[in-house]
Amino acid sequence: MALSFRLARRLARCSFIPSLRRVSGQPNDSVHSLQTPVRAVDDFQYMSREEERIVRTTLHEVGVQADMKLSLKVYHFQELSRTSLSDDCLRRDSRYVRLKQDLQEEVSQLSPAQLVAAMVSCGRLRVQEKAIWWDLARAVERHTVKTRSGAPGLQHSQICLVMYSLGRANIKIKDRFYYRTFKLMVRNPEVWTEFDMAWIMYAMRKRRLKPFDEEKKEHQMWAKVTMNVAAYFRQKLHFMSPQGIVFILYEFAKQGLYPGPSIFRAGRRVRKHVASLNNKALVCLAVLLARFDWPERRVLKKLSAEVTKPRRMVQLHPNMLAVILHAYSRLDVRDTALLESITEKLSRSPEKMARRYTATVAHSLGRLGVRGAIWKPLSERISEQIDFYSPLEMALIAHAFGKTAVRERSLLEGPFTEAALATVSGYTPKLIACLLDGLTMAGCLREDLFSSFMEEYIRLGSIGGRQRQHMMARILFAVMLERKHLLENRNAAWQPLLSRIQHAPTDAVLLPHHRELASCATALSLDARIRRRKGPYIVDLHVPVDAHIPANPGAKHMISGLAIHLMAEAEFCPLTGELLGPTRLRRRQLERMGWQHLGLRRKEWLALPDTDARVTALEALLVKHVPLRRRSLTEQAVPLQIADSQRVLLPSSSSDVQESETGDVSPQPASPESTKASDADPETKAGTPVFPILVRVNYSPSGHLVATAAQV
């Protein structure tokens, strides 16, 4: 079957080639067949009727006029390059092939302007034949660095355009060509225009001309050219158009180079003219902001407003929208209007996205925590292209499904797992951890995939950094808690990996809202502890429950405590407001360990006017689960138990508390008078108990947390 398919493809290709076989008795037929061109214009896919007219007319003129002038050949070649057809498509027509051969043979007779037009046309057509490019490059050298008078026959802009065409076609010409042309151009860098600078940087990036070795003259030249571009960009910035500024900064960002403080002046100039940028410049603007890690809010606001316009949404291709979405995810900026517009368009046309852009969209949605209707068509598109993804793209897709808690079992447990198992040897330890972590959070981890990838991870023997250790601890803890049989009867090589679960790094920093949460718990007479650890998790507030009760009506697990979690905005989907994967996994595992997860939105809770309002909100959350006794904040408070011996209730002495303007409160050693024993309280053994100072946290007019100490 495979042989017949290949034979059919060969026959289809050969159908456009004229027969050269001589037939006996008909000598004129062979001559006629050689002179008859192959016309494949009927099989081309045109963008419009006008484009079809241009192609048919041009190829007809080329085929009819045998003694056509060289200038007309260049003109017709340029006309064909302005269409949407590429060289791979056009060369099926023998008239186009003959036109290209004539230009290559007569390249020495081309004038400087015709030479530049021919190279630009080859770049537009994506011509991949190195022979014609080398002939054109030699002709450029003859008109620039090898002239008799020493003066170049091409202007600087024409030379830059030639190098841009080489980069656009992705043709590798020897470095000596670039060295000679740059040596000529750096004599007068002050005449470079904004487009010359962008073309130079683009050509250097595509040819990978980066200065690494100070001893080589070529690398010295690359560094000199780059420094000249940066210097004259800073000098001519106020003369440049916003579009030219964007393209130059984009090339700097793609090469990982910082052009200097002039980038801030450029940002202020571009911000005023975002509406005048074309579609390509808008995409480049988003990419350069992401690559510079520069979340300039005012520029992003103008950019989002421009992209969400109906006119722009119609013009922008889904691949362009995928790049913009990826830039916002790298900046960690959640623009709700932009996300709604992009996801709506991508969900309507997922078939227009190329393979790498589907992985980019999934990864970006995972980083931004976006759920919604887009995941269904995106999953179907990924399933169609599943055999063509690299291990990196597979790991990013799996982690995106896990971060957003999208449980597409038909994809993740079916073709996705099969494709991952087929390429297990191509995964690095980092990619293995990313893949397993995503499938764990999504709840679609198959046993055979877990065993195969863990064996590969152990064989590679890489521990990784803090983030990967945290991911592996989460994976193994989830398996140990929910699928313990997967870890039974394992060999000794698994033991060091399993022992690291107990020593997994945890981020447990005492934050200002922990102090406020402790104050509210004290006001409700709760025997609670803040920052209590349970497994790999540290909860903000733990409230024990005396009677073991079901977590939910009809639930199988019994709870022995309440885990109060102040949830950040990053734990919710910005469009639907649903919880994301890590928080859902935390809730599921805490309930399996006997703690019921109760969440409060941290931003809304801290935005309440005072501590009394926050106590009321906490009381409304806990009133159905534990008995409460509300008391005023001026009442005597019982010291709250705090994990890790970090107290929130400070010693009672107004001189023992230092308040700063930023709201930091630091305890000082208690005075002897404050701890002097007394016989007034018969219930205490050492005399009068210490009357604590209750820390109250309020908001200043500027929006900062301000801690005040109130004597009880």
Backbone hydrogen bonds, N-H to C=O, Kabsch-Sander energy under -0.5 kcal/mol:
donor,donor_aa,acceptor,acceptor_aa,energy
5,F,1,M,-1.7
6,R,2,A,-2.2
7,L,3,L,-2.4
8,A,4,S,-2.2
9,R,5,F,-1.9
10,R,6,R,-2.3
11,L,7,L,-2.4
12,A,8,A,-2.0
13,R,9,R,-1.9
14,C,10,R,-2.7
15,S,11,L,-1.0
16,F,13,R,-1.3
17,I,14,C,-1.4
26,Q,23,V,-1.8
29,D,26,Q,-0.9
30,S,26,Q,-0.7
31,V,27,P,-1.1
32,H,28,N,-2.5
33,S,29,D,-2.4
34,L,30,S,-1.9
35,Q,31,V,-1.7
36,T,32,H,-1.3
39,R,37,P,-0.7
40,A,38,V,-0.7
43,D,40,A,-1.3
44,F,41,V,-0.8
46,Y,44,F,-0.7
52,E,48,S,-1.8
53,R,49,R,-2.3
54,I,50,E,-2.1
55,V,51,E,-2.3
56,R,52,E,-2.5
57,T,53,R,-2.4
58,T,54,I,-2.4
59,L,55,V,-2.5
60,H,56,R,-1.9
61,E,57,T,-2.3
62,V,58,T,-2.2
63,G,59,L,-2.0
64,V,60,H,-1.9
65,Q,61,E,-2.1
66,A,64,V,-0.9
68,M,65,Q,-0.6
73,K,69,K,-1.8
74,V,70,L,-2.1
75,Y,71,S,-2.0
76,H,72,L,-2.8
77,F,73,K,-2.3
78,Q,74,V,-2.1
79,E,75,Y,-2.2
80,L,76,H,-2.1
81,S,77,F,-1.4
82,R,78,Q,-0.8
82,R,79,E,-0.7
83,T,80,L,-1.3
87,D,125,L,-2.7
90,L,86,S,-2.5
91,R,87,D,-2.1
92,R,89,C,-1.2
93,D,90,L,-2.2
94,S,38,V,-1.2
94,S,92,R,-0.5
95,R,38,V,-0.6
96,Y,93,D,-0.5
97,V,93,D,-1.6
98,R,94,S,-2.3
99,L,95,R,-1.9
100,K,96,Y,-2.3
101,Q,97,V,-2.0
102,D,98,R,-2.2
103,L,99,L,-1.9
104,Q,100,K,-1.8
105,E,101,Q,-2.2
106,E,102,D,-1.9
107,V,104,Q,-0.9
109,Q,106,E,-1.3
110,L,107,V,-1.1
115,L,111,S,-2.8
116,V,112,P,-2.1
117,A,113,A,-2.2
118,A,114,Q,-2.3
119,M,115,L,-2.1
120,V,116,V,-2.5
121,S,117,A,-2.1
122,C,118,A,-2.2
123,G,119,M,-2.1
124,R,120,V,-2.1
125,L,121,S,-2.3
126,R,122,C,-0.6
126,R,123,G,-0.5
127,V,122,C,-2.2
130,K,128,Q,-0.7
133,W,129,E,-1.2
134,W,130,K,-2.7
135,D,131,A,-2.0
136,L,132,I,-2.0
137,A,133,W,-2.6
138,R,134,W,-2.3
139,A,135,D,-1.8
140,V,136,L,-1.9
141,E,137,A,-2.1
142,R,138,R,-2.0
143,H,139,A,-1.3
144,T,140,V,-0.7
144,T,141,E,-0.8
145,V,141,E,-1.0
146,K,141,E,-1.8
153,G,143,H,-4.2
159,I,155,Q,-2.2
160,C,156,H,-2.5
161,L,157,S,-2.0
162,V,158,Q,-1.9
163,M,159,I,-2.1
164,Y,160,C,-2.2
165,S,161,L,-2.0
166,L,162,V,-1.8
167,G,163,M,-2.1
168,R,164,Y,-2.3
169,A,165,S,-1.9
170,N,166,L,-0.5
171,I,166,L,-2.0
173,I,171,I,-0.9
177,F,174,K,-1.4
178,Y,174,K,-0.8
179,Y,175,D,-2.6
180,R,176,R,-2.4
181,T,177,F,-2.1
182,F,178,Y,-2.7
183,K,179,Y,-2.1
184,L,180,R,-1.4
185,M,181,T,-2.0
186,V,182,F,-2.5
187,R,184,L,-0.8
188,N,185,M,-1.2
191,V,188,N,-1.3
192,W,189,P,-1.5
197,M,193,T,-2.1
198,A,194,E,-1.9
199,W,195,F,-2.6
200,I,196,D,-2.5
201,M,197,M,-2.4
202,Y,198,A,-2.2
203,A,199,W,-2.6
204,M,200,I,-2.3
205,R,201,M,-2.0
206,K,202,Y,-2.5
207,R,203,A,-2.1
208,R,204,M,-0.6
209,L,204,M,-2.8
210,K,208,R,-1.3
212,F,210,K,-0.6
214,E,212,F,-0.6
216,K,213,D,-0.7
220,Q,216,K,-1.7
221,M,217,K,-1.8
222,W,218,E,-2.2
223,A,219,H,-2.2
224,K,220,Q,-2.1
225,V,221,M,-2.5
226,T,222,W,-2.2
227,M,223,A,-2.4
228,N,224,K,-2.0
229,V,225,V,-2.2
230,A,226,T,-2.3
231,A,227,M,-2.4
232,Y,228,N,-2.6
233,F,229,V,-1.8
234,R,230,A,-1.8
235,Q,231,A,-1.7
236,K,232,Y,-2.3
239,F,236,K,-1.5
240,M,236,K,-0.9
240,M,237,L,-0.8
245,I,241,S,-2.1
246,V,242,P,-2.0
247,F,243,Q,-2.1
248,I,244,G,-2.1
249,L,245,I,-2.4
250,Y,246,V,-2.3
251,E,247,F,-1.9
252,F,248,I,-2.0
253,A,249,L,-2.5
254,K,250,Y,-2.4
255,Q,251,E,-1.5
256,G,253,A,-1.1
257,L,252,F,-2.7
263,I,260,G,-1.9
264,F,261,P,-1.6
265,R,261,P,-0.8
266,A,262,S,-2.4
267,G,263,I,-2.0
268,R,264,F,-1.9
269,R,265,R,-1.8
270,V,266,A,-2.7
271,R,267,G,-2.1
272,K,268,R,-0.8
273,H,270,V,-1.4
274,V,271,R,-0.7
276,S,273,H,-0.9
277,L,274,V,-1.4
282,L,278,N,-2.0
283,V,279,N,-1.8
284,C,280,K,-2.3
285,L,281,A,-2.3
286,A,282,L,-1.9
287,V,283,V,-2.2
288,L,284,C,-2.6
289,L,285,L,-1.8
290,A,286,A,-1.7
291,R,287,V,-2.7
292,F,288,L,-2.2
293,D,290,A,-0.8
294,W,289,L,-2.8
296,E,294,W,-2.3
297,R,295,P,-0.9
300,L,296,E,-2.6
301,K,297,R,-2.3
302,K,298,R,-1.9
303,L,299,V,-2.6
304,S,300,L,-2.7
305,A,301,K,-2.1
306,E,302,K,-1.8
307,V,303,L,-2.4
308,T,304,S,-2.1
309,K,306,E,-1.0
313,M,309,K,-2.5
314,V,310,P,-1.6
315,Q,311,R,-1.4
316,L,312,R,-2.9
320,M,317,H,-0.6
321,L,317,H,-2.1
322,A,318,P,-2.0
323,V,319,N,-1.6
324,I,320,M,-2.2
325,L,321,L,-2.5
326,H,322,A,-2.1
327,A,323,V,-2.0
328,Y,324,I,-2.0
329,S,325,L,-1.9
330,R,326,H,-2.0
331,L,327,A,-1.6
332,D,328,Y,-0.7
333,V,328,Y,-2.3
334,R,332,D,-0.5
335,D,333,V,-0.9
336,T,334,R,-0.8
339,L,335,D,-2.7
340,E,336,T,-2.4
341,S,337,A,-2.0
342,I,338,L,-2.6
343,T,339,L,-2.5
344,E,340,E,-1.8
345,K,341,S,-1.9
346,L,342,I,-2.7
347,S,343,T,-2.0
348,R,344,E,-0.9
349,S,345,K,-1.2
352,K,349,S,-0.9
353,M,350,P,-1.3
358,T,354,A,-1.6
359,A,355,R,-1.4
360,T,356,R,-1.7
361,V,357,Y,-2.5
362,A,358,T,-2.2
363,H,359,A,-2.4
364,S,360,T,-2.4
365,L,361,V,-2.7
366,G,362,A,-2.0
367,R,363,H,-2.1
368,L,364,S,-2.2
369,G,365,L,-1.0
370,V,365,L,-2.4
371,R,369,G,-0.6
375,W,372,G,-1.0
376,K,373,A,-0.7
378,L,374,I,-1.8
379,S,375,W,-2.2
380,E,376,K,-1.8
381,R,377,P,-2.1
382,I,378,L,-2.3
383,S,379,S,-2.3
384,E,380,E,-1.5
385,Q,381,R,-1.3
386,I,383,S,-0.7
388,F,385,Q,-1.9
389,Y,386,I,-0.8
394,M,390,S,-2.4
395,A,391,P,-2.4
396,L,392,L,-2.2
397,I,393,E,-2.3
398,A,394,M,-2.4
399,H,395,A,-2.3
400,A,396,L,-1.9
401,F,397,I,-2.1
402,G,398,A,-1.9
403,K,399,H,-2.6
404,T,400,A,-1.8
405,A,402,G,-0.7
406,V,401,F,-2.2
407,R,405,A,-0.8
408,E,406,V,-1.2
409,R,407,R,-1.2
411,L,408,E,-0.9
412,L,408,E,-2.9
413,E,409,R,-1.6
416,F,411,L,-2.3
417,T,411,L,-0.5
418,E,414,G,-2.0
419,A,415,P,-2.3
420,A,416,F,-2.1
421,L,417,T,-2.4
422,A,418,E,-1.5
423,T,419,A,-0.7
423,T,420,A,-0.8
424,V,421,L,-0.9
426,G,423,T,-1.5
427,Y,424,V,-1.4
432,I,428,T,-2.4
433,A,429,P,-2.3
434,C,430,K,-2.0
435,L,431,L,-2.6
436,L,432,I,-2.6
437,D,433,A,-2.2
438,G,434,C,-2.0
439,L,435,L,-2.2
440,T,436,L,-2.1
441,M,437,D,-2.3
442,A,438,G,-2.0
443,G,439,L,-0.8
443,G,440,T,-0.6
444,C,439,L,-2.2
446,R,444,C,-0.7
450,F,446,R,-2.1
451,S,447,E,-2.4
452,S,448,D,-2.2
453,F,449,L,-2.4
454,M,450,F,-2.1
455,E,451,S,-2.0
456,E,452,S,-1.8
457,Y,453,F,-2.3
458,I,454,M,-2.5
459,R,455,E,-2.0
460,L,456,E,-2.0
461,G,457,Y,-1.5
462,S,457,Y,-0.6
469,Q,465,G,-2.2
470,H,466,R,-2.1
471,M,467,Q,-2.0
472,M,468,R,-2.8
473,A,469,Q,-2.2
474,R,470,H,-1.9
475,I,471,M,-2.2
476,L,472,M,-2.7
477,F,473,A,-2.3
478,A,474,R,-2.0
479,V,475,I,-2.2
480,M,476,L,-2.7
481,L,477,F,-2.1
482,E,478,A,-2.6
483,R,479,V,-2.3
486,L,483,R,-1.6
487,L,484,K,-1.5
488,E,485,H,-0.8
490,R,487,L,-0.6
494,W,491,N,-1.5
495,Q,492,A,-1.0
498,L,494,W,-2.3
499,S,495,Q,-2.3
500,R,496,P,-0.7
500,R,497,L,-0.6
501,I,498,L,-1.2
502,Q,499,S,-0.7
504,A,501,I,-1.2
508,A,506,T,-1.0
511,L,509,V,-0.6
514,H,511,L,-1.4
515,R,511,L,-0.9
516,E,512,P,-1.5
517,L,513,H,-2.1
518,A,514,H,-2.1
519,S,515,R,-2.0
520,C,516,E,-2.1
521,A,517,L,-2.2
522,T,518,A,-2.1
523,A,519,S,-1.9
524,L,520,C,-0.9
525,S,522,T,-1.6
526,L,521,A,-2.1
528,A,526,L,-1.5
529,R,542,H,-2.0
530,I,641,Q,-0.8
531,R,540,D,-1.3
532,R,539,V,-0.9
534,K,537,Y,-2.9
537,Y,534,K,-1.8
539,V,532,R,-2.7
540,D,564,I,-0.8
541,L,564,I,-1.6
542,H,529,R,-3.5
543,V,541,L,-0.5
543,V,562,L,-2.5
545,V,560,S,-2.3
549,I,547,A,-0.6
549,I,559,I,-1.0
551,A,557,H,-1.8
555,A,552,N,-2.7
559,I,549,I,-3.0
560,S,594,G,-3.7
561,G,594,G,-1.1
562,L,543,V,-3.0
563,A,596,Q,-3.3
564,I,541,L,-3.2
564,I,562,L,-0.7
565,H,563,A,-0.5
565,H,598,L,-2.7
567,M,565,H,-1.0
567,M,600,L,-3.0
571,E,568,A,-1.4
572,F,569,E,-1.6
573,C,578,E,-2.4
577,G,573,C,-1.7
580,L,571,E,-1.7
581,G,403,K,-2.5
584,R,580,L,-2.1
585,L,581,G,-2.6
586,R,582,P,-2.1
587,R,583,T,-2.5
588,R,584,R,-2.5
589,Q,585,L,-2.4
590,L,586,R,-2.5
591,E,587,R,-1.9
592,R,588,R,-1.3
593,M,589,Q,-1.4
594,G,591,E,-0.9
595,W,590,L,-3.1
596,Q,561,G,-2.6
598,L,563,A,-2.8
598,L,596,Q,-0.5
600,L,565,H,-2.4
602,R,567,M,-2.9
602,R,600,L,-0.6
603,K,567,M,-0.5
605,W,601,R,-2.5
606,L,602,R,-2.7
607,A,603,K,-1.2
608,L,605,W,-1.0
614,R,610,D,-1.4
615,V,611,T,-2.5
616,T,612,D,-2.0
617,A,613,A,-1.9
618,L,614,R,-2.3
619,E,615,V,-2.4
620,A,616,T,-2.2
621,L,617,A,-1.2
622,L,618,L,-1.7
623,V,619,E,-1.8
625,H,622,L,-1.8
626,V,622,L,-2.2
629,R,524,L,-1.4
631,R,523,A,-1.8
635,E,632,S,-1.3
641,Q,528,A,-0.9
643,A,530,I,-1.5
645,S,642,I,-1.0
646,Q,643,A,-1.1
647,R,645,S,-0.7
650,L,648,V,-0.6
650,L,693,I,-1.3
653,S,651,P,-1.1
656,D,653,S,-1.5
657,V,654,S,-0.7
658,Q,666,S,-1.3
659,E,657,V,-0.6
660,S,664,D,-1.1
663,G,660,S,-1.3
666,S,658,Q,-1.2
668,Q,656,D,-1.4
674,S,671,S,-0.5
675,T,671,S,-0.8
675,T,672,P,-0.6
676,K,673,E,-0.8
684,T,681,D,-1.0
693,I,650,L,-2.4
694,L,692,P,-0.6
694,L,710,A,-1.6
695,V,693,I,-0.5
696,R,694,L,-0.5
696,R,708,T,-2.9
698,N,696,R,-0.5
698,N,706,V,-2.6
699,Y,609,P,-0.5
700,S,704,H,-2.7
703,G,700,S,-1.9
706,V,698,N,-3.3
708,T,696,R,-3.0
710,A,694,L,-1.8
710,A,708,T,-0.5
711,Q,709,A,-0.5
712,V,692,P,-0.8
